[in-house]
Amino acid sequence: ANVAYRMERQYRQLNQIEILGKINGAVGNYNAHIAAYPEVDWHQFSEEFVTSLGIQWNPYTTQIEPHDYIAELFDCVARFNTILIDFDRDVWGYIALNHFKQKTIAGEIGSSTMPHKVNPIDFENSEGNLGLANAVMQHLASKLPVSRWQRDLTDST
């Protein structure tokens, strides 16, 4: 119940994160738009167009949408993953203490030196993969909102 509640809480927070979009000029204004079609209310048009896509309109941008919402999203997913890592480690421990027992799978060798042993490899792989995912997401969460003079290419590596 503890793990399920913690994951549910993160899921609710994840669903509260607004995905943002923009439609304005190369430096965040409407100069070129107004020059081409001065009769259009570009501020209103932009808001209506972006929200018609099912995302929130960000009226204040530069050349790029700042990606703060992506950092929020990745931070939330990383917390979700961290709860699963905690669960993986707990289950691994329960298996090690023989509180839980894994089923043997015919033809599967549990250990190169002890073939009769059954290792909790799925929990170990899950822990490692979630940790790697967290490392990448935490890097991106701190990298993407930062753009040298509103547009560098370090986020495209």
N, C-alpha and C positions, 0 to 999 in steps of 0.2 A: 504494500500500500504506500509506503514511504517513497519508493522510486517512482511509482505511477503518479503520485501526487506532484512530485517535483517535476517530472516530465510534462505533466498536464499544465503546470504553472508556466513553464517555458513556452509551451505550445500556445497558450493564451497570449503571452507577451509577443511571440513571433507574429501572431495574427494581427496585432496592434500596430506593427511597423508599417508605415505608409511608404509605398513605392512611389518615387517622384519622377517627374519628367519635365522637359522644357521644350519650347519651340520659339526660339528667338535667334537673333543674329550671332555673328562670329565672336562678338565680345559681350554678349548678353543684352544687346539692345535691339531696336527694330529699325535702325536707320535705312538699311537696304530694303526692308519690307515696305516702309513708308515711301521711299523713293519710287519703288515699282508700282505700288497700289496705295496711294495716299487716302483713298476713300474708305479703306478697311480699318476698323478699330482692331489693331493687331493685339493689343492687350487682351481684349475680350475674346477675339478669335483664338488666341493661343490657349487661354484657359479652357474654353469649350472643347477645343480639339484634344488637348491632353487628357482632360477628364473623360472625354468620350471613349478613350482607350482603357478606362477603368483604373487609372492611376491618378495620383495627386499632382496638381500643377505646382511647380516651383517657379514663382514669378521673379526671383532674384538669383540670377546665375551669371557666370562669366562665359567664356568660350565653352565651358563644359558644365554639366550638372555636377555639383560638388561631391557627390557620392557619400554624403554623410549617412544616408539611409542604408547604403550597402554595408557600411561599418556597423550600424545598429543590427542589421540582419545577421552578419557574420558573428558578431559578439553573442547574439542570442543563440545561434546554432552551436557555437562553441560551448556555451553553458549547457545546452542540451546534451552535447557529446560528452562533456565532463561528468554529467550524471550517469551516463551509460558506462563510462570508464570506471566510475565508482562501483557500479553494479557488476561489471566484469570482474573487478578485483575481489569483490565480496564472494561472488559465486566461485571463482577460482579458489579462494581460501576455504570455502565450505567443502569443495571437492578435495582439497589437500588434507583437510581434517576428517575426511570420510563422513561428513554430514550429508553430502550429496554423492551419488554414484552415477557415473556415466555409463551408458550402454556401450559395449564393444561392437565394433562393426567388422563383420567378416572380411578378412583379407587386409584389413588396415593394421599397420604396425604403429604402435604408440610411441616407441622410442628406438633409436638406432642401437642402443646398448641394452635395452630391456624391452624386447618386443611384446612382452605380456602386459606392459604398462599402458594405461590409457591416459594420455595427456589432454588437458582442457584446451586444445589448440584453437578451437573456435573463439573462446573467450580471450585467449592471448592475442589472436589475430585481430579481433574486434578492438581490444585495448590499443594495440599498436596502430591500427588504421585510424581510429578516432583521434589518437594523439597526433598523428601526422596531419590529419585534416584540420585539427585545431591550430597547429603550427602555421599552416598555410593561411587559414582564415584570420588568425590574429595578425599575421604580417599584412595581409590585404586590408584588414580593418584599420590599421594604422597608416598604411601607405596610400590607399585610394583617396581619402579626403584631402591629401596634401598634393598640390600641383604647383610646381615652380612657375610663377607668373601666370597662373591660370591654365597653363598647358605645357606639360613636358611629356616625354615619352617613357618615363620610368615605370609607368603603370602598364606598359605593353610588353614587358619582358616575360 
